[in-house]
Amino acid sequence: MHELPVIEKIVDIILTTAQKHQINEIRAVNLEIGELSHLEEEWMQHYFDYLSKDTIAQGAKLKIDKIQAKMRCSHCQNEFEAYSGSSVKKNCLFCGSTELKLISGNEYYIKNLEAI
């Protein structure tokens, strides 16, 4: 259910942007979603359909690209994928340090709109 407030904000942003740029119809919303965000694509579209009803975004599709989770080692500054199979990496692949920081994979962005 945490998809609802995220989609509410997305709908607000795209409708405000559409009004500012005199857009008549939004056909698709291209999103980038971090793989750790735990946002379910099916529920995102469901809530989007509900919240965009009777707006210029009604019927638009969400197109979602996943952002890979990455870590940065605080010791050697190298970056690498946060997952190995289904488990989170606990040590730097380069120096073995456990001082790791998540740098991507938890975020979500509106990349662009397909509109007329």
Secondary structure, DSSP 4 states (H G I P E B T S, - for coil): -THHHHHHHHHHHHHHHHHHTT---EEEEEEEEETTS---HHHHHHHHHHHTTTSTTTT-EEEEEEEPPEEEETTT--EEESEETTEE--S-TTT--S-EEEEESS-EEEEEEEE-
